[in-house]
Amino acid sequence: MTKHVVIVGGGYTGTCAAIQLSRQARQPLDITVIEQRASVGQGLAYSATDPDHRLNAPDMVHFVTPEDQDALRRWFEDQGGPAFDAAADSGGDVLFIRRRDFGRFLREQFDAYQADNPSGSTITHLQATAKDLEKADGDFLLGLDQAETLNADLVIVATSNERPAIPAPLRPVADHPALLGDPWGRAALGAIPKKAAILLVGTALTAADVIVSCLREGHSGPITALSRRGLQSTRRAITPGTYAVPFWSRITADTSIFVEKHGPQRRVLELLRSLRRDIRAAEANGLPWQAPFDDLRDSVWEIWPALPLDEKRRFMRHLRIWYDIHRYRLPPQLERPLDDAVASGQLRYAAAHLESACAAGEAIAVTYRHGPSIQTETFDTVINCTGPDPRPDRTDNPFLRALVARSLARPSPIGIGLDVDDDSTLVTPSGNKDPRLRAFGPLTLGQFGDPQGTPFILRHICRTMPQIVNLLEQR
Ligand SMILES: Cc1cc2nc3c(=O)[nH]c(=O)nc-3n(C[C@H](O)[C@H](O)[C@H](O)COP(=O)(O)OP(=O)(O)OC[C@H]3O[C@@H](n4cnc5c(N)ncnc54)[C@H](O)[C@@H]3O)c2cc1C
């Protein structure tokens, strides 16, 4: 009988999992992607409708099969190249494509594999919300929001980015009309009065997207972006040749660049010291900090799983915020509008601790603390830009809740995403594993350290897929 694989979530991760399965299977499979959105491929990141929301890395690191890393560039040229999107080219011979266009590209890739794939598999997008998962007679039984249930031989969890959680100090105003809890709704941003005083909670990439959208829509009121340290997203340093070495080879070598250079290091302080030394050496040679930092980033797949748990926790407590701000960089197109807004005084970044918030008529009064000084300010609109919530114990995603409630999964030991082993198999609360239940993408950050960017996600999918194929053949 044809084996049935169900993939829950049809963003980048689910799309790539379906494509890789259909490429690598040696016999036809039934592959169902359960995706609650109308279209596969978009997910949270690439369903952006705003033309200023761009990929935060160049075209050549966004692909769905390592065998064809130029596909997005070709697709862009086929659309008309600069006539289609003149601003995509930011110099340095790399493109920063609009996220919505990458979502379209992914959907078209999915459609192409649906029409024809090497194993002759059937690929179906079922528009539904997965709500439950049970084991029944050796099969999996998936509960959906529709009356239907589905049987599956193997399930892949690719639900990934959860909506941002409302920070505790803002919870008393969670239902206030002046609080925008979800920053990715373009309609809601468009409805903000142009002169409104805006507070953004969060100062990194999501905040940058929101600021640039507001400015383009003619916002003239003051904008404050606040976070504990007030750190802004860092900038890229692209020169011709920056991307000369194919990215894929950097993250699929036998030994990673950083480990090759420094040997295995098991303490975050040691790693930090090595990185600082590398940065000093690079700068002495006139090279930017980004080059040695990227050597570390592209080695996380080897370094992170080898760290002892208390070192991982130490990193999460003290360094993650610094790592993230250097790792997730602005698309170059956003630099100018942000700089101009700071220079004109319309935009200010504040380092402060959010204390509390309460309704002040149609506005919200926010109290924040900077050192010993406590201040209360009133804002017409407050936007939550804290980014996707990675904690499965707080999620309202019914499928993730069911996985945990039915003891099929547990949160990762560092509290982010779900616990998986090195083969992406979910680990249950008692430490057991069923190799027919896997997870890919940002949900596996606790185990792999950096499965956020598209090539890192794909690396794990490609690495694990031969095992999944073998397993299906044995059943
Ligand atoms: C705003 C933003 C911008 C980003 N930009 C980039 C970038 O430029 N480059 C890059 O490499 N990475 C970027 N990332 C990282 C991003 O997480 C990954 O690139 C990738 O998009 C993750 O895809 P995913 O499919 O795992 O997750 P998601 O995009 O979150 O997709 C998960 C999908 O699962 C569906 N789903 C969830 N639960 C259920 C359920 N119970 N039933 C049915 N369907 C369900 C959701 O509807 C969603 O479509 C960005 C992330 C964000 C949040």
The ligand as an ORCA input file, in Angstrom:
! r2SCAN-3c Opt
* xyz 0 1
  C       9.234     38.096      9.712
  C      10.268     37.054      9.400
  C      11.152     37.247      8.334
  C      12.104     36.274      8.018
  N      12.945     36.495      6.970
  C      13.827     35.528      6.613
  C      14.686     35.711      5.475
  O      14.662     36.736      4.816
  N      15.521     34.700      5.150
  C      15.585     33.546      5.876
  O      16.359     32.639      5.511
  N      14.810     33.374      6.972
  C      13.939     34.318      7.342
  N      13.134     34.129      8.434
  C      13.260     32.895      9.208
  C      12.095     31.949      8.881
  O      11.677     31.443     10.121
  C      12.498     30.824      7.979
  O      13.167     31.286      6.854
  C      11.318     30.047      7.402
  O      10.423     30.928      6.800
  C      10.614     29.208      8.405
  O       9.603     28.572      7.699
  P       8.645     27.572      8.388
  O       7.858     26.904      7.345
  O       9.443     26.690      9.270
  O       7.758     28.456      9.345
  P       6.523     29.397      9.107
  O       6.826     30.379      8.058
  O       6.168     29.896     10.444
  O       5.389     28.451      8.546
  C       4.701     27.549      9.363
  C       3.350     27.307      8.718
  O       2.667     26.353      9.491
  C       1.292     26.658      9.490
  N       0.709     26.053     10.686
  C       1.090     26.249     11.966
  N       0.326     25.497     12.780
  C      -0.541     24.828     11.996
  C      -1.581     23.902     12.272
  N      -1.861     23.523     13.532
  N      -2.300     23.405     11.230
  C      -2.015     23.792      9.955
  N      -1.036     24.674      9.638
  C      -0.315     25.174     10.658
  C       1.272     28.176      9.526
  O       0.038     28.638      8.979
  C       2.469     28.545      8.671
  O       2.102     28.801      7.341
  C      12.180     35.086      8.792
  C      11.310     34.908      9.876
  C      10.356     35.865     10.165
  C       9.423     35.627     11.323
*
